[in-house]
Amino acid sequence: MRRGSLATVCCVLLVVLAGCAGAGGGGDGAATGLEADAQATAAPESADEGSGGGGSGGDGAGANVNAQVADRQLIYEATVELRVDDYEAASADLTAMVRERGGYVGSSRTEVRGEGNETWTTGRLVLRVPSDNYSGAMEAINGTGEVRSVEQSTQDVTSQIVDLEARLESLRAERDRLRELYDRANDTEDVLAVQRELSDVQTEIERTEARLQGLERRVAYSTITVELREPRPDYEPPERSAWYETPLTEAFLDSVQGVIVLGRGAVVLTAYALPYLLVLAVPAVGVAWGYRRARR
């Protein structure tokens, strides 16, 4: 009996002490309890939503995928063939378009073709546009003329850039180590050996930096090659009448012109042949004179 009474008294004292401690803590303890209840209540709901097929968990996965795609280093290239009515106007529009989007014209080529009295122009523009504006630039290009063909390609160079950055970091660390060895070297042979190694490492660093910068430029600026072609005009050769339908005066003048051309050709041919004739004539005259003398 006494043991049961003693246990009861201890329980009562513990309850009283706990109440006093809760009162001393004030509103923070109550708030903490409410927050704990709220977290306990919200945890199953979050678990249920996460186990559901189309809840916020799906949105989070989509966001992660988009973030991974955004982190990829991609090179965009395209070739577009357009048929335009006015080459000069189309070329000017494309140049203005790419400059408005922060790009530039890398190179250009223009060729004027003709047949008879008709001419048409073809050419090529190599546009470099920021990759963020690649899609907008392609839409603008497609609206410049009649699209005859489009070829696009995307190259993922993320792994190449990561490898080059890692190699560059390793080469720079090796360069720093060689510099320390160079500063501490006392022997002439050691100094020369370290200097050769340092020169080789520095050359490899510059080569790796150039490759890395080249890839980064291609990632930053997409390349779009635009082939512009004006339509070839329908050429009709002039009609030719039969020779006997030629007017007499025109026929006479053509004949005179032919005689003049023939005479001029004969004079030019004689001028070309005269030196050879003189060179051949001297031995021939000598031989003939000797033969005649021998007969006498």
Secondary structure as UniProt FT lines:
FT   HELIX           2..25
FT   HELIX           27..51
FT   HELIX           56..71
FT   STRAND          74..83
FT   HELIX           87..100
FT   TURN            101..102
FT   STRAND          104..115
FT   TURN            116..117
FT   STRAND          118..130
FT   HELIX           131..133
FT   HELIX           134..142
FT   TURN            143..144
FT   STRAND          146..156
FT   HELIX           158..184
FT   HELIX           188..220
FT   STRAND          221..229
FT   HELIX           243..245
FT   HELIX           248..295
//
